Amino acid sequence: MAKKKKHPGRLILLDILVIALIVSGIVVYRLFIPEAYVSNTSEVTEAQDNIEEIAETTSEEADSLSNTTTGWGEAFADKFTDGEVIETETSYRSENVNVSMTKVEEIGVTYYIQDIYIRSIENLKSAFADDTYGKAITDSVLDMAVENDAVSAINGDYYGVESSGVVIRNGVLYRDNANADVLVLYDDGTMKAFSADEFDADEEMENGAYQAWNFGPVLVEDGTAITGFSSRISAENPRTAIGYVEPGHYIFVTVDGRQAGYSSGMTLKELASVMQELGCQVAYNLDGGQTSTMTFGDEIANQPYKGGRLTSDIIYISDGE
């Protein structure tokens, strides 16, 4: 059963409501109960002081939660607009998101980079095919992107091809049995990678897990590219990767491959090197091969192998709330 994470904003509102009820009770008590029945007025005064202190703390927590997202807008003020949307064939800029796409053509390989800034964590979302969680439910990356009004999108980890693996999407835990490297995106915008045996779904949900993907391997950790891979898919292939630079700043990369005379693809080591050069502190390999697809606007940006294939999920940038 899907497990929905308790949103910290809702908990804070609940705290404020409880505090208001307590304060109201004390006021009524003082108005209608004679002083003679109050055995120790200093205790009441102390209780009121404590309540006021808690209320101030809760207000500070609410401000902190708000600043988690608005702070990105302030830090990246030059990346956003004052409300207008500015679009070109390779860029999209608004008051909420900034996506710029670059096509890189090197000897024997072509790949696409999307440099992404978002104002709120909710501008980076995931979506299921047919808006439904389950095995063997698939759709094209482009159709899912269009249906969700995505500014840009990449394929996800193709969770639906297996019965195991971690699935956390938009704050909801659907599946928790890790079977490979897991990448977690948290509410505060940070990312962290885990090996399968390190990952504890309940603990990470408590820590604020917002998204989690189970494919891998990890490409960059602590700003350093991984150089040794034992994966059977380590040779040249079409690739999709997601990278974390800092809260609110992310990277999507899609590598075309298996196409003679155009692009052979990348090894995992080559992809890790690219992600490190792009400034990623953490980077992670998603499903690749024929699945590797990137969209921008309402079009496929790259040249997927054999035209691409249907998959179960996407990661996308939304300009809405």
C-alpha positions, 0 to 999 in steps of 0.5 A: 500500500502506498504510504503518504509522507506527512508534509511538514507544513501541515504538521506546523499548521496543526501545531498552531491550531492546538496551541490556539485551542490551549490559549483559548482554554486558559483565557476562558478559565481565567475569565470564569473561574474565581481566583480563589480556585487557582491554587498557584497563579504563578503556574498559570503565568508560567504555562502562558509563557511556555505557550507563547514561547512554543508559538514563537518557535512554531512560527519560526519553523513555518518561516523556515519551511517557507524559506526552504523554497523561497530561499532558492528564488533569492539565491538564484534571483538572476535565473528567474523572471518577475512573472513573464515567460521567456522561451527559445528553442533551447531555453525556458525561463519564468518566475519559477523555473529556468531550463537551458538545453545544450546539444554536445557533439563530440567525436563519435557521441552526441548528448544533451544537457539540461541545466535546471534551476527551480524555485520550489522542490515541487517544480521537480516532479515525477509521473507514472504512465496513465497516472497509475502505479503498477507493473507493466503500465507504460506510455511514451516519455513524450505523451507523459510529458505533454499530459503533465504540462512538462517544461522538460522531461527525461525517462525515469528508472522504469520501475514497472518492469520489476516487482522489487525496488524502491519507489517514492514519488512526489512524497508517497512511498509505494515500494520499499525493497531496495535491490540496487543503488537508490537515489533520494531527493529530499524536501530540502532539495538535497540528494543522497545516494545509497547502496541497497543494503544501506537504504531504509525506506521508513527512515528516509521518509522520516528524513523528508524523502520526496523522490527515490529511484532504484536503478543506478549505479551511482555516478558521482558522490561527494563531487567525485566521479566513480571510476570503477563499475562492475555493471554488465551495462558499463560499456557504450550505450544510450544513457540517461542521468540526473545530477545534483549541484546544490538545492534548487540546481539540477542537471538532466543528461541524455546520451544517444547511442547504438547509432553508427555514424551518429552516436555510439553512446557512453560508458558509465565511466565516461558519463560519470566524468561528464556529470562531474565536469558539470559540477554535480555533487551527486549523479545517478544513472537512470534507465538507458538503452532504447528508453533514453529520451529527453523532451523539451517543450512538446517535442523529443529533444534527442534521437532515441535508439530505434525511436525509443520505447514505452516506459513506466515513469518520467522525471519532469520540470513543472512551471506550476505548483 
